[in-house]
Amino acid sequence: MSRLFDPENKFWNFIGKIADVTCMSFLWVGTSLPLVTMGAATTAFYSYTMHQVRDTEGGILSGYFKAFRHNFKKATLLWLLEVAGLAFFAADLVGVWNLFLFLGGLPAVLVGALVLCLAFLFLGCTFYIWPLLAVFEFPLKKLLTNSFVMAVGNLPVTLTLALVWALAGVGCFYLSGVFFVWVGLAIFASSYFVDMVFKKYTGELAEEEAAWKQKQEERRQRRKQRGVVGAAASDTQARRSGCWVPQPVRLRRKQGGEAGAALRFFKAPPRGCRKIGKRNS
């Protein structure tokens, strides 16, 4: 009986996580109100719940807003792409329905089945792309590729995630006043299934992430080296050309016998020196 009221009990630990998810849901809906920021808010939510699954979560506010700022650009771009994809498939489904009403027959059924399969595949990718962005540092192309591979390669889990979000949709329909709580619970529940999939690819994903980070660091180093070499070459060329390099000079101007304000100006270059860094023609 004493273990039942132990705060370290797994049951109370799980209840505490549900309470944290509920608080996080209020943060999510508050930061998603402009709608454009919904991608960054969803990524930050997944970042916290993925840490919850591994029992490594920290502070709610600090962890949420740190992930929100860190992934803002990529998440916003992915969100815009997702909205465009949803609009595209919604228009396709409406068109297929009209085709079935007017023509009917086997061709309309086949086209409808094809559109439904592609729409489900698109939704399957969205189940994985936000956790991928929250956990790993990948470029946009790699995020899209890995989400597709996971959605197709783990079809039972993808179907389970679809069921989780379908149940959340039913909850939003009947209790729309607290829809954000249902969204938070769906993100929390789906994080357990996504974490199972990530463990299958942990070694490969870690290697890809390390290689991408190394490539980015090499690019930054090359840019720095080009900048240093370019600055040294410009200085050397200017010295060889004999052109005057402007130097700031301070001059005191007197007005009405009293000292005026200090002026900063540059002397004009000597004749024959058209531009700094070029030789006299």
N, C-alpha and C positions, 0 to 999 in steps of 0.2 A: 504493500500500500504506500510505503514511503517513496518508492520509485515513481509512483504515479504523479506525484507533485514535485518531482525533481525537475528543475528548469533545464537540465541537460538531457532530459528524456527526449527521444526522437520524436514523440508525438508533439510535445510542446515546442520543440525546435521547428517542426513543420508548421505549426500554427503561427509561430513567429514569422516564418517566411511568408505565409499568406497575408499576415498583417502588413509586412513590408511591401509586398506586391500591391496591396490596396492603396497604401500611401503613394507608391510609385505611380499608380494609375492616375492620381490627381495631378502629379507632375507631368505625366504624359499628355493628358488632355489640355493642360495649361500651356505647354510649350508647342502643342500641335494646332493651336487655334488659328494661326495665320495660314494653315494648310500646307504652305510651301515647306514649312519646317517639320512636317510629319515624318519624313524619312529620317532626319537626324534624331527626332524624339524616339522613334521606334528602335533605332540602332542603340541609343543610350539605354533604353529599357532592356533590350536583349543583352547588352553588356553587363547589366546588373544581374539579370536572372541566370545568365550562364555562369557567373561567379557564385550565385546561390546554389546551383546544382553541384558545384565542386566544393561548397562550404568555404569559399574564399572571399565572400562579399565584405565590403567595407561600409563606410558611411553612405547613406542614401543620397543626400544632397551633393556631397563632394564627388562621389563616383558617377552620379548621373550627369552632372553638368560638365565634368571633365570629358566623358565620352561624347557628350553632345557637341562640345567645341572641337574635339579632335577629329570627329568624323563628319563634320557639317557639310563640307564641299561634296565629298563623294556620295554621302547619303542623300543630299538634295538632288544631285544629278540622277541617282538611281530612282528616287521617288518620282521625278518627272518622267523618266522612261517607263516606270510601272504604270503611272496614270495614263500615258499614251497607249501602252499595251492593253490596259483594261478597256479604254474607250474603243480601241480597234476591234477587240474581240466582242465587245457588246454590240457594236454596229454589225459585225459579221453574223452574230446569232439572230439579231432582228431580221437581217436580210434573208438568212436561211429559213426562218419561220415564215416570212412572207412568201418565199419560194415554195415552201411546202403547202401553204394554204392555196396558192394560185395554181401550182402545177401538180404537186403531190408525186406519188410514184417512187420508184427505187432511186433515181438520180438525186432527188431532193433529200432522201434519207441518207444516202452515202455522203453527200456534201455536208449534211448536218452532223453526221458522226465524225467526219474529219475535223470540222471546226471545233466540236466538243473536245476531241482528243488534244488538239493543239492548245485550246484554252486551258485544259487541265494541266498540260505540261508547263504552260506559262505560270499558272498558279503554283505548281510544284516548285518551280525555280524560286518564286518569291518566298516560299517557306524556309529556304536555306540561305538566301543571299543576305538577309539582314543579320542573322547570327554570324555568317562568315565575315561580314564587314565589322561586326562588333568584336570579334576574337582575333582575326588575322589582319596583317598589313599586306594587302594585295592591290595591284592596279585594277582598274575597272574591268578590263578585258578578262583578267584572271578570275575575278569574282563571278562574272557571268558564266564562264566556262565551268568552274568548279560547282556552281549551283546546278547547272544542267546535268553534270555527271552524277551528282549526288541524288538529284530528283529521279533520274532514270535508273541508276544503279541500286537504289534502295526503295523500290516501288512499294513494298509493304509499309515502310515507315512513312512514305509520302502519303499513302492512303489514310494512315492513322492521323497524320497531321491535318489532312483535309477534314476528317471526322471531328477533330478537336475544334477547328475553326467553324465547322458547320454547327456544332453545339453552341459555340459562342454566339453565332449569328442568331440562333433560336432564342438564346437568353436576351440578346439585344432587342429582339422583336417584342418579347413579352414584357421585359423590364428595360425599356429604352431610356429611362431616366438615369440609370447607372450603367449605361453601355460601356463606359471606359473601364469599369471594374471587370466586366466580362472579357474585354480585350486584354486587360492585364493578366487575368487568369489563363487565357488562351496562350499568351506569350510565355507565362510561367510553366504551364504544362508542356508546351511544345519544346521548351528548352531541354527537358529531360530526354526526349526522343532525338533531338538534334545532337545533343552531346554524345549519345550512343553512336551516331553516324560519324561524328568527328573523330571518335576514338579509332575507328577503322582506318582513317586517313591521316592520323596525327603525324606519323613519320614523314609521309610524302608532303603534307601541307607545311610542316615545319621546314623541310628542306627548300621548298619553293619560296617560302617567305624569306628565309635567310639569303637565298640567291638573289631575290629581288632587292632586298635591303643592301646587299653588297654592290649590286649594279648601280643603285641610286647613289651610294657613297662614292663609287668610282667616278660617276658623272659629276658630282659636286667637286671632287678633287681636281678633275680635268678643267672644270670651269675656273677654279681658283688659280691653277697653274697658267691657263691662258690669260687670265687677267693680270697676273704678275709679270709674265713675259711681255704682254702687250704694253704695259705701263713702262717697263724698262726700255723697250725698243723705242717708244715715243720720246722718252727723255734723252736717249742717246742720239736719235735723229735730230732733235732740237738743238743739242749741243754742237753737233757737227755742222749744222746749217749756219750757225752763227747768229741765229735770230734771237732777239731779245725776249726773255721770259718775263712777263709782267710780275712785278713785286708790289705789294701794298706799301704805300707811303703815307705817313700822317703829316698833316700840315695845319698849323695854327693860323687862322685868318682873323685879322683885326677889323672890327667894324666900329666906327666912331670912337676909336681910341681904346676900345675894350676888346678883350679876347673873345672871339666867336666860338662856335662849335667846331670840334675836330672833324676834319673831312678825310675820307678814305678815297683815294683815286689812283689811277694807273697812268704812267707816262705812255706816250705814243711810241710805237716801235720805230726804229730807224728806217730810213728810206731803203727801198730795195728788198725789204723783207715782207713779202706778201702775206704769208701765213705761217704760223709757228709749226715747225716740223717739216717745212719744205725748203729746198735750196733756192738760192737766188738764180733766176733765169738769166 
